[in-house]
Amino acid sequence: MWKTLRQIHRAGVPTEPPPSTDDALRVAETLQARILDVLGRALCIRAVDGGSCNGCELEMHALGNPFYNLEGLAIRFLASPRHADMLLVTGPVPKNMEVALRR
């Protein structure tokens, strides 16, 4: 164990150089600023399942994880259509659901 600690002490803590700026980060910052300029707050989306296979819903839930971090871009999914700015319908809409969606 002492041999390992001495080796660590001699070598120090190796670090990587900082990453270069990525164009995707600039696009994300521009998108966030544009949303806040236009709406003054986060873009709120109400998602409605119109008969899909749940693949779209899985993708929408994945957008909330730390990798995509959609809330960091000022975009949120809501449960209430009253507070929503946009309606997102997934799947083929049957005739019975069409009337409810148009309301």
Order of alpha helices (4+ residues) and beta strands (2+ residues): alpha-alpha-beta-alpha-beta-beta-alpha
